[in-house]
Amino acid sequence: MGTQIDLIVGLGNPGAEYATTRHNAGFWFVDLLASEHGGNFSRDRKLQGESAEIKIAGHRIRLLKPTTYMNLSGQSVSAAISYYKIPSENVLVAYDELDLPVGRAQLRFDGSGAGHNGVGSIIEHVGTKFWRLRFGVGHPRDEERAASGRRDVIDHVLKRASTADEAAIRDKLRDAADALPVMLEHGAERAKNKLHMRKPAATPAADPQETE
């Protein structure tokens, strides 16, 4: 049995200066869904965000990008839930996660905001009963520390990732997009199995000279 999802929210900050930062991974995800499924975002003042509508595996889904800035995301999500009359249990929120390595993602239901201000704002407005799709962006403690000292967490999420890390994050967005139809048709557990499975490391090509 499938898991009902009526609204997918991507978290991020509006404006060109934030568009490529790690903190906007949620925006990247809903932009990917809109691009692949014929959705067009438009400004929606009553929702305090940009919204679009798509169909995945025959299911109508609304997409939302709050334009309140991250810390006030709950205002936009609450407005959408009220306007569309959607139970919070049918909402999926996609966002960046410091405590997951780059190239990993996690799907889960309920729980705390774990220090993420956007998720914390949503919890303040609608409670904890919604789905979360967390995309790993790594933690500054995972990186080599410069001689001048430790990098700040805020500095980390509000800067662009390295080319390799951004490619890995976007690759996982692709995996999550592929897992959505599975979630809708066969349920969250099946989708988790697909999404959480680690890809095998690429096998180096054999040296032609060694095979002669």
WOFENLIN-V372102 format. One record per residue. SS is DSSP state (a for helix, b for strand, c for the rest). PHI is phi in whole degrees, -180 to 180 (* if undefined). OMEGA is omega as a letter, one per 30 degrees, with the letter a starting at -180 (none if undefined). Layout:
# WOFENLIN-V372102
ss = {SS;SS}
phi = {PHI;PHI}
omega = {OMEGA;OMEGA}
This chain:
# WOFENLIN-V372102
ss = {c;c;c;c;c;c;b;b;b;b;c;c;c;c;c;c;c;c;c;c;b;a;a;a;a;a;a;a;a;a;a;a;a;a;a;a;c;c;c;c;c;b;b;b;a;a;a;c;b;b;b;b;b;b;b;b;c;c;b;b;b;b;b;b;b;b;c;c;c;a;a;a;a;a;a;a;a;a;a;a;a;a;a;a;c;c;c;a;a;a;b;b;b;b;b;b;b;c;c;c;c;c;c;c;b;b;b;b;b;c;c;c;c;c;c;c;a;a;a;a;a;a;a;a;a;a;c;c;c;c;b;b;b;b;b;b;c;c;c;a;a;a;c;c;c;b;c;c;b;c;c;c;a;a;a;a;a;c;c;b;c;c;a;a;a;a;a;a;a;a;a;a;a;a;a;a;a;a;a;a;a;a;a;a;a;a;c;a;a;a;a;a;a;a;a;a;c;c;c;c;c;c;c;c;c;c;c;a;a;a;a;c}
phi = {*;-77;-102;-75;-129;-109;-140;-116;-107;-105;-94;178;-115;-74;109;-61;-69;-107;-57;-104;-81;-57;-65;-100;-58;-66;-61;-57;-67;-71;-63;-63;-62;-63;-63;-82;-120;75;-91;-128;-74;-141;-67;-132;-62;-67;-99;54;-172;-109;-129;-151;-131;-137;-126;-126;51;82;-100;-78;-133;-96;-110;-141;-119;-60;-111;-86;75;-52;-66;-116;-56;-62;-62;-70;-64;-62;-63;-68;-61;-69;-67;-88;57;-107;-68;-60;-64;-102;-111;-117;-110;-105;-161;-78;-134;-65;-89;-115;-64;-56;89;-115;-144;-142;-110;-154;-118;70;112;-84;-83;51;86;-82;-64;-66;-68;-60;-65;-63;-61;-60;-94;-128;90;-97;-84;-148;-81;-124;-121;-102;-109;-65;-121;75;-121;-57;-69;-81;-96;-65;-88;-67;-60;-76;135;-83;-76;-82;-61;-62;-60;-64;-77;-96;-120;-74;-73;-62;-57;-67;-67;-64;-62;-68;-64;-68;-65;-74;-60;-62;-61;-67;-62;-71;-81;-60;-59;-64;-62;-69;-93;-122;106;-66;-64;-64;-65;-60;-58;-71;-75;-82;-66;-81;-75;-66;-65;-64;-87;-59;-66;-69;-75;-53;-68;-75;-97;-85}
omega = {a;l;a;l;a;a;l;a;l;a;l;l;l;l;a;a;l;a;a;a;l;a;a;l;l;l;a;a;a;l;l;l;l;a;a;a;l;l;l;a;l;a;a;a;a;l;a;a;l;a;l;l;a;l;l;a;l;a;l;a;l;l;a;l;l;l;a;a;a;a;a;a;a;l;a;a;l;l;a;l;a;a;a;a;a;l;a;l;a;a;l;a;a;a;l;a;a;a;l;l;l;l;l;l;a;l;l;a;l;l;a;l;l;l;l;a;l;l;l;l;l;l;l;a;a;a;a;a;l;l;l;l;a;l;a;l;l;a;a;l;l;a;l;a;l;a;a;l;a;l;a;a;a;l;a;a;a;l;l;l;l;a;a;a;l;l;l;l;a;l;l;l;l;l;a;l;l;a;a;l;l;l;a;a;a;l;a;a;l;l;l;l;a;a;a;a;l;l;l;l;a;l;a;l;l;l;a;a;a;a;a;none}
